Amino acid sequence: MERLTPTWRKSSYSGNGGANCVEAGTVPGAILIRDTKHTGRGPVLCFTPAAFADFTIRLREDTAL
């Protein structure tokens, strides 16, 4: 099985000089999320593109309240 290396991007909403943020990564067929403080050893959440779209829509709905 081929190991894929994600392309990571830091959130545009990063605070505290980038110390309190998450990064999003992409590989074919998946969106990955990780904590910037734990890039090499922490957990990574994995979403299908459709599930991630639903997740972000829900976040926007919840923050609009």
Secondary structure, DSSP 8 states (H G I E B T S, - for coil): ------EEEE-TT-BGGGTB-EEEEEETTEEEEEEGGGTTTS-EEEE-HHHHHHHHHHHHHHHT-
